[in-house]
Amino acid sequence: MLNAKDKKMLRKEAQSYRSLFQIGKDGIQDNLVNTLEDSLTAHELVKLNLLKTAPITTKEAAEILANETGSEIVHIVGHTFVLYRRSKKNLMGL
């Protein structure tokens, strides 16, 4: 579980990141979850973007993907959210 200090540090780090994934009219599918799993393993911190055509809200998408991947929601703003999952290598040092 991330505390407020950790989330603040991760939000600052994620500011310079580009969104690696976009969720569109098809919503969340198994392929997205599998690819996100791989990205979280490799990078720990992943930024995602929800397009206006998506059938769900940003908060719903963040919660679903966090549950599916075992990650934590770091930040939700507008149509963008950031997920974090500590890898076994512990790249971020948290």
C-alpha positions as CSV (number, residue, x, y, z in Angstrom):
1,M,0.0,0.0,0.0
2,L,1.4,3.4,-1.0
3,N,1.3,6.2,1.5
4,A,0.8,9.9,0.6
5,K,4.5,10.6,0.3
6,D,5.1,7.7,-2.1
7,K,2.1,8.7,-4.2
8,K,3.4,12.3,-4.4
9,M,6.8,11.1,-5.6
10,L,5.2,8.8,-8.2
11,R,2.9,11.5,-9.5
12,K,5.9,13.8,-10.0
13,E,7.8,11.0,-11.8
14,A,4.8,10.2,-14.0
15,Q,4.4,13.8,-15.1
16,S,7.1,13.5,-17.8
17,Y,5.7,10.1,-19.0
18,R,3.6,9.7,-22.1
19,S,0.5,7.6,-22.0
20,L,1.5,4.0,-23.0
21,F,-2.1,2.9,-23.5
22,Q,-5.4,4.4,-24.7
23,I,-8.7,2.9,-23.9
24,G,-11.3,3.6,-26.6
25,K,-14.7,2.4,-27.7
26,D,-13.9,-1.3,-27.1
27,G,-13.3,-0.6,-23.4
28,I,-11.1,-3.0,-21.4
29,Q,-10.4,-6.3,-23.0
30,D,-8.1,-9.2,-22.1
31,N,-5.4,-8.2,-24.6
32,L,-5.1,-4.8,-22.8
33,V,-4.9,-6.4,-19.4
34,N,-2.2,-8.8,-20.6
35,T,-0.1,-6.1,-22.2
36,L,-0.5,-3.8,-19.2
37,E,0.7,-6.7,-17.0
38,D,3.9,-6.9,-19.1
39,S,4.4,-3.1,-19.0
40,L,3.9,-2.9,-15.2
41,T,6.5,-5.7,-14.8
42,A,9.0,-3.9,-17.0
43,H,8.4,-0.3,-15.9
44,E,6.4,-0.3,-12.5
45,L,4.8,3.0,-13.4
46,V,2.4,3.2,-16.3
47,K,0.2,6.1,-17.5
48,L,-3.0,5.4,-19.4
49,N,-5.4,7.6,-21.3
50,L,-9.2,7.2,-21.7
51,L,-10.6,8.4,-25.0
52,K,-14.0,10.2,-25.1
53,T,-15.5,7.2,-27.0
54,A,-14.8,4.8,-24.1
55,P,-17.9,3.3,-22.6
56,I,-16.7,3.7,-19.0
57,T,-15.5,6.5,-16.8
58,T,-11.8,7.1,-16.0
59,K,-12.3,6.1,-12.4
60,E,-14.0,2.9,-13.4
61,A,-11.3,2.0,-15.8
62,A,-8.6,2.7,-13.2
63,E,-10.3,0.6,-10.6
64,I,-10.9,-2.3,-13.0
65,L,-7.3,-2.4,-14.3
66,A,-5.8,-2.0,-10.8
67,N,-7.8,-5.0,-9.6
68,E,-7.0,-7.1,-12.7
69,T,-3.3,-6.4,-12.6
70,G,-2.7,-6.2,-8.8
71,S,-1.5,-2.6,-9.1
72,E,-2.4,0.6,-7.2
73,I,-3.9,3.8,-8.5
74,V,-1.5,6.6,-8.1
75,H,-3.4,9.5,-9.6
76,I,-6.5,10.2,-11.7
77,V,-6.9,13.5,-13.5
78,G,-9.3,14.2,-16.3
79,H,-9.1,11.3,-18.8
80,T,-5.7,10.2,-17.6
81,F,-4.6,7.9,-14.8
82,V,-1.4,6.3,-13.5
83,L,-0.9,2.8,-12.1
84,Y,2.0,1.5,-10.1
85,R,3.0,-2.0,-9.2
86,R,6.2,-2.8,-7.5
87,S,8.3,-5.3,-9.4
88,K,10.5,-7.9,-8.0
89,K,13.5,-5.9,-9.1
90,N,12.1,-2.8,-7.2
91,L,13.3,-0.2,-9.8
92,M,11.7,2.8,-8.1
93,G,13.1,2.0,-4.7
94,L,9.7,2.0,-2.8
